[in-house]
Amino acid sequence: MPVSLTSHFTRPVSAGPVEISVEPIKTGRTFSTLRAQLTSETGSLSLIGSFADPDRTAHQPDYLAVGPQEMPPPEDCIRALPPVDGPLPPPLMSQVEVRIHPDDASSLEGRPSGVATVRGWFRFHDSEPVDPIGLLLVADAFPPAIFNLDRPMGWTPTVEMTTHVRSVPVTEWLRCAFTTRFVTGGFLEEDGEIWDESGQLVALSRQLALVAR
């Protein structure tokens, strides 16, 4: 299963056919590391990842400084759905179920909360379980936390994103929280936590992106 994946978005990739090449860097008894390159007619993406046996993550946590954030149940949160004639939220929202904390959802209506945080729930349709590869999608499925600041809302292109997979989820719904603390020099960072309903930390993420102009 993936343990750590870092992606560099060198050129935007549009929907359509892609080619993927994979190069082993190291194959060991504990970890294997590979490099991949995704290319299309319009863009490219470079990725390096470390992988390990799933049994390595099957143990109780040694230390947790914080736990999952308190949130209303999914049915009391606001579902993010793509608009008929607008760019946000993106069309992906019709393929998955993302429900945003009511305190953080006002940015979708043009009323930012003033706090660069977005929290909520995620699940696949038809009760499909989220596997470790699916966690990579979850980490990038929510609206950017910066949308809750009083700034022009627009495309915030990712420069680099790292996702750490800690455990395999055991519940259908995942509890997610994403926060931006620093917006400087035209860049922002976004840190993410993903927990399952059993209170198990399943993934962490950090994304570096350009500030929307």
Number of C-alpha atoms within 10 A of each C-alpha: 19 22 22 20 20 19 20 17 19 13 16 14 17 12 9 8 9 14 10 12 10 12 11 12 12 11 12 9 7 9 15 17 19 16 18 15 16 16 17 17 12 12 14 19 18 18 18 19 21 19 18 17 14 14 10 12 16 11 8 7 9 5 6 7 4 6 11 17 13 9 18 12 12 19 9 12 20 18 19 21 19 16 13 8 6 9 11 17 16 15 14 13 18 14 11 17 19 28 25 26 23 16 18 23 25 16 20 16 7 13 14 21 17 14 17 20 25 26 28 29 28 25 20 17 12 8 10 9 16 22 13 21 12 13 24 21 12 23 25 17 17 23 21 21 25 29 27 25 17 15 13 12 19 13 14 17 15 21 15 19 21 21 25 22 23 22 24 22 24 17 16 16 22 26 25 27 23 24 19 21 14 12 14 10 8 10 16 20 22 21 20 22 22 27 25 23 15 12 16 21 22 21 25 22 23 21 20 18 21 18 21 16 10
